[in-house]
Amino acid sequence: MEKRVIVVTFEENALAYQAFSEAKKLYATRQLKVEQMAVVKHSEDGEHKFSIEDFFDPTGSNATTTGGIIGMIVGVLVSPLAILLGWFGGSLIGASKDAKELSTAKNIFEHLISQINEGNTGLILIVEEDDNRPLNELMMNQLGGSIHRFTFEEVESEIKHAKEVQDETSASTKENWMARHKK
Protein backbone atom coordinates (compact mmCIF):
# COMPACT_ATOMS: atom_id res chain seq x y z
CA MET A 1 0.00 0.00 0.00
CA GLU A 2 1.25 3.41 -0.91
CA LYS A 3 0.35 6.50 1.11
CA ARG A 4 -0.81 9.32 -1.15
CA VAL A 5 -2.14 12.84 -1.01
CA ILE A 6 -4.96 13.10 -3.52
CA VAL A 7 -6.48 16.31 -4.83
CA VAL A 8 -9.90 16.11 -6.47
CA THR A 9 -11.56 19.04 -8.22
CA PHE A 10 -15.04 19.43 -9.66
CA GLU A 11 -16.93 21.77 -11.96
CA GLU A 12 -19.50 22.47 -9.22
CA ASN A 13 -18.72 23.26 -5.58
CA ALA A 14 -21.54 21.07 -4.27
CA LEU A 15 -19.85 18.04 -5.78
CA ALA A 16 -16.83 18.47 -3.50
CA TYR A 17 -19.12 18.17 -0.48
CA GLN A 18 -20.91 15.19 -2.02
CA ALA A 19 -17.56 13.55 -2.78
CA PHE A 20 -16.50 14.12 0.84
CA SER A 21 -19.64 12.35 2.07
CA GLU A 22 -19.31 9.51 -0.44
CA ALA A 23 -15.60 9.01 0.38
CA LYS A 24 -16.57 8.58 4.04
CA LYS A 25 -18.90 5.78 2.91
CA LEU A 26 -16.03 4.13 1.02
CA TYR A 27 -14.03 4.35 4.25
CA ALA A 28 -16.91 2.86 6.28
CA THR A 29 -17.15 -0.11 3.89
CA ARG A 30 -13.35 -0.56 3.97
CA GLN A 31 -12.94 0.20 0.27
CA LEU A 32 -10.71 3.17 1.10
CA LYS A 33 -8.18 3.59 3.90
CA VAL A 34 -8.43 7.25 4.88
CA GLU A 35 -6.04 9.04 7.19
CA GLN A 36 -7.46 12.53 6.66
CA MET A 37 -9.64 14.34 4.18
CA ALA A 38 -10.97 17.85 3.84
CA VAL A 39 -13.10 20.04 1.66
CA VAL A 40 -10.95 23.07 0.86
CA LYS A 41 -12.32 26.39 -0.41
CA HIS A 42 -10.47 29.14 -2.29
CA SER A 43 -11.99 32.51 -1.34
CA GLU A 44 -13.45 34.71 -4.04
CA ASP A 45 -12.61 38.06 -2.44
CA GLY A 46 -9.32 38.58 -4.24
CA GLU A 47 -7.39 37.72 -1.06
CA HIS A 48 -6.60 34.18 -2.28
CA LYS A 49 -7.31 32.59 1.07
CA PHE A 50 -7.78 28.86 1.32
CA SER A 51 -9.86 27.46 4.17
CA ILE A 52 -10.90 24.04 5.37
CA GLU A 53 -14.68 23.82 5.15
CA ASP A 54 -15.10 20.24 6.39
CA PHE A 55 -12.59 17.80 7.85
CA PHE A 56 -12.47 14.08 8.64
CA ASP A 57 -9.74 12.24 10.56
CA PRO A 58 -10.75 8.69 11.47
CA THR A 59 -7.29 7.73 12.75
CA GLY A 60 -7.90 8.99 16.27
CA SER A 61 -4.51 10.70 16.20
CA ASN A 62 -6.08 14.00 17.21
CA ALA A 63 -4.54 15.64 14.14
CA THR A 64 -6.68 18.72 13.92
CA THR A 65 -7.33 20.73 10.79
CA THR A 66 -4.32 22.89 11.63
CA GLY A 67 -1.92 20.26 12.92
CA GLY A 68 -2.38 17.59 10.29
CA ILE A 69 -0.78 17.44 6.85
CA ILE A 70 -3.83 18.95 5.18
CA GLY A 71 -3.77 21.84 7.65
CA MET A 72 -0.10 22.37 6.88
CA ILE A 73 -0.77 22.41 3.13
CA VAL A 74 -3.48 25.04 3.58
CA GLY A 75 -1.20 26.94 5.97
CA VAL A 76 1.48 27.27 3.29
CA LEU A 77 -1.14 28.49 0.81
CA VAL A 78 -2.24 31.31 3.11
CA SER A 79 1.27 32.30 4.14
CA PRO A 80 3.24 35.29 2.83
CA LEU A 81 5.45 32.75 1.05
CA ALA A 82 2.68 32.00 -1.47
CA ILE A 83 2.53 35.66 -2.46
CA LEU A 84 6.31 36.04 -2.38
CA LEU A 85 6.72 33.14 -4.81
CA GLY A 86 4.11 34.64 -7.11
CA TRP A 87 1.83 31.62 -6.91
CA PHE A 88 -1.16 33.92 -7.17
CA GLY A 89 0.11 35.64 -10.31
CA GLY A 90 -1.48 35.44 -13.71
CA SER A 91 0.51 32.38 -14.73
CA LEU A 92 -1.49 30.09 -12.47
CA ILE A 93 -4.76 31.86 -11.79
CA GLY A 94 -7.24 31.43 -14.60
CA ALA A 95 -5.32 28.66 -16.32
CA SER A 96 -6.89 25.76 -14.48
CA LYS A 97 -8.54 24.29 -17.56
CA ASP A 98 -5.29 24.24 -19.47
CA ALA A 99 -3.88 20.70 -19.50
CA LYS A 100 -0.40 22.14 -20.05
CA GLU A 101 -0.70 24.07 -16.76
CA LEU A 102 -1.59 20.87 -14.92
CA SER A 103 1.44 19.08 -16.29
CA THR A 104 3.79 21.97 -15.47
CA ALA A 105 2.68 22.48 -11.87
CA LYS A 106 5.84 21.81 -9.90
CA ASN A 107 4.34 20.94 -6.52
CA ILE A 108 1.10 20.37 -4.66
CA PHE A 109 0.76 24.06 -3.79
CA GLU A 110 0.95 25.21 -7.40
CA HIS A 111 -1.42 22.40 -8.35
CA LEU A 112 -4.02 23.45 -5.78
CA ILE A 113 -3.81 27.09 -6.80
CA SER A 114 -4.12 26.28 -10.49
CA GLN A 115 -6.94 23.76 -10.03
CA ILE A 116 -9.08 25.26 -7.27
CA ASN A 117 -9.97 28.64 -8.72
CA GLU A 118 -11.25 31.55 -6.69
CA GLY A 119 -14.67 30.75 -5.24
CA ASN A 120 -14.29 27.03 -5.88
CA THR A 121 -13.87 24.07 -3.59
CA GLY A 122 -11.90 20.86 -3.90
CA LEU A 123 -11.25 17.75 -1.90
CA ILE A 124 -7.90 16.70 -0.42
CA LEU A 125 -7.49 13.17 0.85
CA ILE A 126 -4.62 11.38 2.53
CA VAL A 127 -5.11 7.68 1.88
CA GLU A 128 -3.29 4.41 1.61
CA GLU A 129 -4.04 2.88 -1.77
CA ASP A 130 -3.30 -0.49 -3.21
CA ASP A 131 -6.25 -0.27 -5.61
CA ASN A 132 -7.24 3.12 -6.99
CA ARG A 133 -10.38 1.86 -8.73
CA PRO A 134 -12.97 2.54 -5.97
CA LEU A 135 -11.86 6.17 -5.62
CA ASN A 136 -11.52 6.67 -9.38
CA GLU A 137 -14.99 5.20 -9.97
CA LEU A 138 -16.54 7.53 -7.41
CA MET A 139 -14.65 10.74 -8.13
CA MET A 140 -14.24 10.58 -11.90
CA ASN A 141 -16.97 8.32 -13.26
CA GLN A 142 -19.84 9.06 -10.88
CA LEU A 143 -19.11 12.69 -9.93
CA GLY A 144 -17.12 13.89 -12.96
CA GLY A 145 -14.13 15.10 -10.96
CA SER A 146 -10.46 15.31 -11.84
CA ILE A 147 -7.94 13.47 -9.67
CA HIS A 148 -4.27 14.16 -9.15
CA ARG A 149 -2.15 11.95 -6.89
CA PHE A 150 1.04 12.92 -5.03
CA THR A 151 3.21 10.61 -2.98
CA PHE A 152 2.97 11.40 0.71
CA GLU A 153 6.74 11.72 1.00
CA GLU A 154 6.77 14.25 -1.85
CA VAL A 155 4.18 16.41 -0.09
CA GLU A 156 5.92 16.15 3.28
CA SER A 157 9.14 17.27 1.61
CA GLU A 158 7.41 20.22 -0.07
CA ILE A 159 5.88 21.32 3.24
CA LYS A 160 9.25 21.08 4.99
CA HIS A 161 10.96 23.01 2.19
CA ALA A 162 8.26 25.72 2.19
CA LYS A 163 8.58 26.13 5.96
CA GLU A 164 12.38 26.40 5.69
CA VAL A 165 12.12 29.05 2.97
CA GLN A 166 9.51 30.95 4.97
CA ASP A 167 11.65 30.86 8.14
CA GLU A 168 14.78 31.98 6.25
CA THR A 169 12.89 34.79 4.51
CA SER A 170 11.36 35.94 7.77
CA ALA A 171 14.73 35.96 9.56
CA SER A 172 16.40 37.79 6.69
CA THR A 173 13.65 40.41 6.57
CA LYS A 174 13.87 40.97 10.31
CA GLU A 175 17.67 41.33 10.17
CA ASN A 176 17.40 43.79 7.28
CA TRP A 177 14.77 45.83 9.13
CA MET A 178 16.83 45.92 12.31
CA ALA A 179 20.00 46.94 10.41
CA ARG A 180 18.17 49.82 8.70
CA HIS A 181 16.64 51.11 11.90
CA LYS A 182 19.59 50.70 14.21
CA LYS A 183 20.30 54.36 14.70
C-alpha positions as CSV (number, residue, x, y, z in Angstrom):
1,M,0.0,0.0,0.0
2,E,1.2,3.4,-0.9
3,K,0.3,6.5,1.1
4,R,-0.8,9.3,-1.1
5,V,-2.1,12.8,-1.0
6,I,-5.0,13.1,-3.5
7,V,-6.5,16.3,-4.8
8,V,-9.9,16.1,-6.5
9,T,-11.6,19.0,-8.2
10,F,-15.0,19.4,-9.7
11,E,-16.9,21.8,-12.0
12,E,-19.5,22.5,-9.2
13,N,-18.7,23.3,-5.6
14,A,-21.5,21.1,-4.3
15,L,-19.9,18.0,-5.8
16,A,-16.8,18.5,-3.5
17,Y,-19.1,18.2,-0.5
18,Q,-20.9,15.2,-2.0
19,A,-17.6,13.5,-2.8
20,F,-16.5,14.1,0.8
21,S,-19.6,12.3,2.1
22,E,-19.3,9.5,-0.4
23,A,-15.6,9.0,0.4
24,K,-16.6,8.6,4.0
25,K,-18.9,5.8,2.9
26,L,-16.0,4.1,1.0
27,Y,-14.0,4.3,4.2
28,A,-16.9,2.9,6.3
29,T,-17.1,-0.1,3.9
30,R,-13.3,-0.6,4.0
31,Q,-12.9,0.2,0.3
32,L,-10.7,3.2,1.1
33,K,-8.2,3.6,3.9
34,V,-8.4,7.3,4.9
35,E,-6.0,9.0,7.2
36,Q,-7.5,12.5,6.7
37,M,-9.6,14.3,4.2
38,A,-11.0,17.8,3.8
39,V,-13.1,20.0,1.7
40,V,-10.9,23.1,0.9
41,K,-12.3,26.4,-0.4
42,H,-10.5,29.1,-2.3
43,S,-12.0,32.5,-1.3
44,E,-13.5,34.7,-4.0
45,D,-12.6,38.1,-2.4
46,G,-9.3,38.6,-4.2
47,E,-7.4,37.7,-1.1
48,H,-6.6,34.2,-2.3
49,K,-7.3,32.6,1.1
50,F,-7.8,28.9,1.3
51,S,-9.9,27.5,4.2
52,I,-10.9,24.0,5.4
53,E,-14.7,23.8,5.2
54,D,-15.1,20.2,6.4
55,F,-12.6,17.8,7.9
56,F,-12.5,14.1,8.6
57,D,-9.7,12.2,10.6
58,P,-10.8,8.7,11.5
59,T,-7.3,7.7,12.8
60,G,-7.9,9.0,16.3
61,S,-4.5,10.7,16.2
62,N,-6.1,14.0,17.2
63,A,-4.5,15.6,14.1
64,T,-6.7,18.7,13.9
65,T,-7.3,20.7,10.8
66,T,-4.3,22.9,11.6
67,G,-1.9,20.3,12.9
68,G,-2.4,17.6,10.3
69,I,-0.8,17.4,6.9
70,I,-3.8,19.0,5.2
71,G,-3.8,21.8,7.7
72,M,-0.1,22.4,6.9
73,I,-0.8,22.4,3.1
74,V,-3.5,25.0,3.6
75,G,-1.2,26.9,6.0
76,V,1.5,27.3,3.3
77,L,-1.1,28.5,0.8
78,V,-2.2,31.3,3.1
79,S,1.3,32.3,4.1
80,P,3.2,35.3,2.8
81,L,5.4,32.7,1.0
82,A,2.7,32.0,-1.5
83,I,2.5,35.7,-2.5
84,L,6.3,36.0,-2.4
85,L,6.7,33.1,-4.8
86,G,4.1,34.6,-7.1
87,W,1.8,31.6,-6.9
88,F,-1.2,33.9,-7.2
89,G,0.1,35.6,-10.3
90,G,-1.5,35.4,-13.7
91,S,0.5,32.4,-14.7
92,L,-1.5,30.1,-12.5
93,I,-4.8,31.9,-11.8
94,G,-7.2,31.4,-14.6
95,A,-5.3,28.7,-16.3
96,S,-6.9,25.8,-14.5
97,K,-8.5,24.3,-17.6
98,D,-5.3,24.2,-19.5
99,A,-3.9,20.7,-19.5
100,K,-0.4,22.1,-20.0
101,E,-0.7,24.1,-16.8
102,L,-1.6,20.9,-14.9
103,S,1.4,19.1,-16.3
104,T,3.8,22.0,-15.5
105,A,2.7,22.5,-11.9
106,K,5.8,21.8,-9.9
107,N,4.3,20.9,-6.5
108,I,1.1,20.4,-4.7
109,F,0.8,24.1,-3.8
110,E,0.9,25.2,-7.4
111,H,-1.4,22.4,-8.4
112,L,-4.0,23.5,-5.8
113,I,-3.8,27.1,-6.8
114,S,-4.1,26.3,-10.5
115,Q,-6.9,23.8,-10.0
116,I,-9.1,25.3,-7.3
117,N,-10.0,28.6,-8.7
118,E,-11.2,31.6,-6.7
119,G,-14.7,30.8,-5.2
120,N,-14.3,27.0,-5.9
121,T,-13.9,24.1,-3.6
122,G,-11.9,20.9,-3.9
123,L,-11.3,17.7,-1.9
124,I,-7.9,16.7,-0.4
125,L,-7.5,13.2,0.8
126,I,-4.6,11.4,2.5
127,V,-5.1,7.7,1.9
128,E,-3.3,4.4,1.6
129,E,-4.0,2.9,-1.8
130,D,-3.3,-0.5,-3.2
131,D,-6.3,-0.3,-5.6
132,N,-7.2,3.1,-7.0
133,R,-10.4,1.9,-8.7
134,P,-13.0,2.5,-6.0
135,L,-11.9,6.2,-5.6
136,N,-11.5,6.7,-9.4
137,E,-15.0,5.2,-10.0
138,L,-16.5,7.5,-7.4
139,M,-14.7,10.7,-8.1
140,M,-14.2,10.6,-11.9
141,N,-17.0,8.3,-13.3
142,Q,-19.8,9.1,-10.9
143,L,-19.1,12.7,-9.9
144,G,-17.1,13.9,-13.0
145,G,-14.1,15.1,-11.0
146,S,-10.5,15.3,-11.8
147,I,-7.9,13.5,-9.7
148,H,-4.3,14.2,-9.1
149,R,-2.2,12.0,-6.9
150,F,1.0,12.9,-5.0
151,T,3.2,10.6,-3.0
152,F,3.0,11.4,0.7
153,E,6.7,11.7,1.0
154,E,6.8,14.3,-1.9
155,V,4.2,16.4,-0.1
156,E,5.9,16.2,3.3
157,S,9.1,17.3,1.6
158,E,7.4,20.2,-0.1
159,I,5.9,21.3,3.2
160,K,9.2,21.1,5.0
161,H,11.0,23.0,2.2
162,A,8.3,25.7,2.2
163,K,8.6,26.1,6.0
164,E,12.4,26.4,5.7
165,V,12.1,29.1,3.0
166,Q,9.5,31.0,5.0
167,D,11.7,30.9,8.1
168,E,14.8,32.0,6.2
169,T,12.9,34.8,4.5
170,S,11.4,35.9,7.8
171,A,14.7,36.0,9.6
172,S,16.4,37.8,6.7
173,T,13.6,40.4,6.6
174,K,13.9,41.0,10.3
175,E,17.7,41.3,10.2
176,N,17.4,43.8,7.3
177,W,14.8,45.8,9.1
178,M,16.8,45.9,12.3
179,A,20.0,46.9,10.4
180,R,18.2,49.8,8.7
181,H,16.6,51.1,11.9
182,K,19.6,50.7,14.2
183,K,20.3,54.4,14.7
